[in-house]
Amino acid sequence: SFLFLIGLENPNYMENNNFSERIVDKLNSKYPGICKGIMQKGGVGVNGVYNQDFSPHLILLEVGGEENTTAEVLNSALAFSDCFLEVINEG
């Protein structure tokens, strides 16, 4: 499974979020339920940048969890790369 993380404290926030939404939509259409969505973080005491200020297409992605096997995480990474390339190629 995947969770995208978007920092609210950077000037590219909306572009990063929109880019992530396109990937999330693609993932969930091809692999229903594989993505938990987008978590937005910001405010006092939170690193709300996550280096996403370097580009409007920079994402932070959490893959798998303690309940997943290495094989499951690898399969998820392959699914992500498939969808990521499709989104990139769409422009």
Backbone bond lengths (Angstrom), bond angles and torsions (degrees), N, CA, C in turn:
res aa  C-N    CA-C-N  psi(-1)  N-CA   C-N-CA  omega(-1)  CA-C   N-CA-C  phi
1 S - - - 1.454 - - 1.529 109.61 -
2 F 1.308 115.48 161.43 1.464 122.30 -177.47 1.516 110.60 -127.72
3 L 1.329 114.59 151.59 1.452 122.34 168.72 1.518 106.74 -139.81
4 F 1.319 116.69 124.66 1.456 121.51 176.54 1.518 108.17 -90.27
5 L 1.324 116.39 144.67 1.461 121.72 179.71 1.521 108.25 -123.84
6 I 1.320 116.17 125.53 1.458 122.30 179.99 1.520 108.66 -118.86
7 G 1.334 115.80 127.02 1.459 121.46 175.95 1.513 110.56 -83.38
8 L 1.295 116.52 129.49 1.464 121.64 -177.60 1.524 113.42 -85.54
9 E 1.324 117.47 -2.62 1.459 121.16 -173.58 1.522 112.19 -104.00
10 N 1.314 118.35 30.65 1.458 119.36 178.40 1.525 109.69 -132.51
11 P 1.317 116.82 154.67 1.466 119.92 -175.94 1.526 113.65 -68.33
12 N 1.321 118.45 -15.98 1.464 122.23 179.90 1.524 112.31 -95.33
13 Y 1.318 117.31 12.80 1.464 121.08 -173.16 1.534 112.90 -48.88
14 M 1.314 117.74 -52.47 1.466 120.48 -175.32 1.531 111.37 -66.35
15 E 1.320 117.24 -41.45 1.459 120.41 179.66 1.521 110.64 -65.67
16 N 1.347 117.21 -43.10 1.465 121.06 176.78 1.523 110.71 -60.59
17 N 1.324 116.40 -42.16 1.450 121.37 -179.07 1.535 110.68 -66.12
18 N 1.324 117.03 -45.59 1.464 120.78 -179.76 1.535 110.95 -62.63
19 F 1.318 116.82 -41.75 1.465 121.44 177.71 1.531 109.84 -61.60
20 S 1.320 116.59 -45.27 1.464 121.14 178.96 1.519 111.07 -63.10
21 E 1.336 117.31 -40.56 1.468 120.62 179.02 1.524 111.67 -60.19
22 R 1.321 116.19 -38.88 1.468 119.64 178.88 1.527 110.69 -63.57
23 I 1.322 116.78 -39.98 1.467 120.52 179.18 1.525 110.46 -69.95
24 V 1.332 117.04 -43.49 1.471 121.81 178.64 1.524 110.01 -58.57
25 D 1.325 117.02 -45.62 1.463 120.75 179.99 1.530 111.16 -60.74
26 K 1.316 115.73 -42.87 1.466 120.39 179.98 1.528 110.22 -65.53
27 L 1.329 116.95 -45.22 1.469 120.85 179.34 1.525 111.26 -58.82
28 N 1.320 116.35 -49.05 1.466 119.90 -175.78 1.524 112.90 -72.50
29 S 1.336 117.49 -23.05 1.464 118.44 176.33 1.530 110.76 -77.28
30 K 1.336 116.75 -35.52 1.469 120.13 -179.20 1.525 112.63 -87.54
31 Y 1.328 116.22 -32.00 1.470 122.34 -176.50 1.531 108.30 -134.85
32 P 1.319 117.60 77.09 1.477 120.87 -174.20 1.529 113.42 -51.13
33 G 1.330 114.61 129.47 1.455 121.55 176.42 1.515 115.67 84.06
34 I 1.343 117.83 -0.39 1.469 120.02 -176.33 1.529 111.90 -73.36
35 C 1.329 116.94 -23.60 1.461 120.04 -175.89 1.524 110.53 -115.21
36 K 1.331 114.85 132.04 1.466 120.94 179.67 1.517 112.58 -84.42
37 G 1.337 116.96 -3.44 1.455 120.57 177.07 1.511 113.20 106.57
38 I 1.327 114.57 -153.41 1.462 122.31 -175.08 1.523 109.06 -121.96
39 M 1.328 115.82 127.76 1.466 121.09 173.88 1.526 107.33 -103.64
40 Q 1.312 116.02 127.56 1.455 121.15 178.58 1.518 108.11 -104.02
41 K 1.350 115.12 131.18 1.459 119.27 -177.70 1.518 110.15 -129.95
42 G 1.315 114.57 138.27 1.454 121.20 177.03 1.508 109.53 -172.40
43 G 1.313 115.48 176.84 1.454 120.50 177.25 1.509 112.80 104.98
44 V 1.304 115.68 -176.63 1.454 123.33 -176.49 1.527 110.33 -62.18
45 G 1.329 116.36 131.66 1.457 121.45 176.17 1.511 114.82 79.58
46 V 1.332 117.29 8.86 1.462 121.20 -178.63 1.520 108.72 -122.81
47 N 1.326 116.52 136.73 1.464 119.87 172.26 1.515 106.92 -76.27
48 G 1.300 117.21 94.36 1.451 121.19 -176.48 1.504 113.81 -94.07
49 V 1.330 117.48 25.01 1.460 120.75 179.96 1.529 110.50 -116.52
50 Y 1.321 117.85 -51.38 1.469 123.87 178.55 1.526 112.58 53.52
51 N 1.328 116.56 34.54 1.466 123.56 -178.63 1.527 112.91 61.85
52 Q 1.324 117.93 9.21 1.453 120.81 -179.71 1.524 112.23 -74.56
53 D 1.331 116.73 -3.98 1.452 120.40 175.37 1.526 111.57 -76.72
54 F 1.326 118.03 -10.42 1.463 121.68 179.77 1.520 112.75 -76.06
55 S 1.322 117.72 -24.53 1.466 120.79 -176.67 1.521 110.19 -160.14
56 P 1.333 117.24 146.67 1.462 119.96 175.44 1.529 112.57 -75.53
57 H 1.326 116.94 -0.35 1.465 121.23 179.55 1.523 111.76 -120.45
58 L 1.312 116.33 25.94 1.467 120.84 179.63 1.521 109.13 -97.14
59 I 1.329 116.08 130.25 1.461 120.64 -178.28 1.520 109.97 -126.05
60 L 1.301 114.65 158.38 1.459 122.19 171.60 1.518 105.78 -120.82
61 L 1.319 115.78 123.93 1.448 121.68 -171.84 1.517 109.88 -125.42
62 E 1.313 116.80 126.47 1.462 122.08 172.68 1.523 107.39 -98.10
63 V 1.327 115.96 129.26 1.460 121.29 -176.32 1.519 109.46 -118.19
64 G 1.334 115.63 126.75 1.461 120.52 176.28 1.510 113.31 69.50
65 G 1.306 113.79 -173.97 1.452 121.38 179.99 1.512 109.12 -158.63
66 E 1.298 116.20 -175.86 1.461 120.39 -176.24 1.518 113.18 -63.30
67 E 1.333 117.06 -20.33 1.458 120.32 -179.46 1.528 113.19 -86.79
68 N 1.354 117.16 -6.81 1.457 121.11 -177.58 1.523 112.57 -92.47
69 T 1.327 114.94 147.54 1.466 120.70 174.11 1.524 108.66 -85.31
70 T 1.313 115.80 166.04 1.459 120.91 176.86 1.523 110.43 -60.74
71 A 1.311 117.59 -40.35 1.466 121.44 179.08 1.531 111.13 -62.61
72 E 1.322 117.58 -40.22 1.460 120.91 178.52 1.529 111.16 -64.81
73 V 1.318 116.50 -41.42 1.459 120.44 179.09 1.532 109.75 -65.73
74 L 1.317 117.91 -41.01 1.454 121.26 177.80 1.533 110.39 -62.38
75 N 1.316 117.52 -45.28 1.463 120.66 177.74 1.528 111.26 -61.08
76 S 1.315 116.87 -39.12 1.462 120.72 177.20 1.524 110.68 -64.51
77 A 1.321 116.95 -40.97 1.469 120.91 178.95 1.526 110.84 -63.00
78 L 1.313 116.83 -38.58 1.464 120.26 177.24 1.523 111.22 -66.17
79 A 1.330 116.87 -40.61 1.462 121.02 176.82 1.528 110.08 -62.72
80 F 1.336 116.61 -42.58 1.460 120.64 178.25 1.521 110.78 -60.67
81 S 1.335 116.94 -47.72 1.466 119.39 -176.81 1.523 110.66 -61.77
82 D 1.315 117.99 -37.53 1.457 122.65 176.90 1.529 110.51 -59.41
83 C 1.308 116.79 -50.24 1.464 121.51 -177.88 1.524 111.88 -71.31
84 F 1.310 117.07 -38.34 1.462 121.76 179.17 1.525 109.76 -60.34
85 L 1.325 117.04 -46.22 1.471 120.27 178.93 1.519 111.81 -62.66
86 E 1.317 117.74 -38.46 1.465 120.36 177.68 1.528 111.05 -62.70
87 V 1.321 116.50 -44.06 1.473 120.11 179.54 1.527 109.95 -64.13
88 I 1.319 117.94 -43.44 1.462 121.75 178.61 1.530 110.69 -61.02
89 N 1.309 116.70 -45.24 1.462 120.97 -178.57 1.526 112.96 -68.40
90 E 1.331 117.03 -24.30 1.461 120.82 177.18 1.526 111.53 -74.21
91 G 1.332 115.68 -16.88 1.476 119.97 177.20 1.455 116.07 95.51
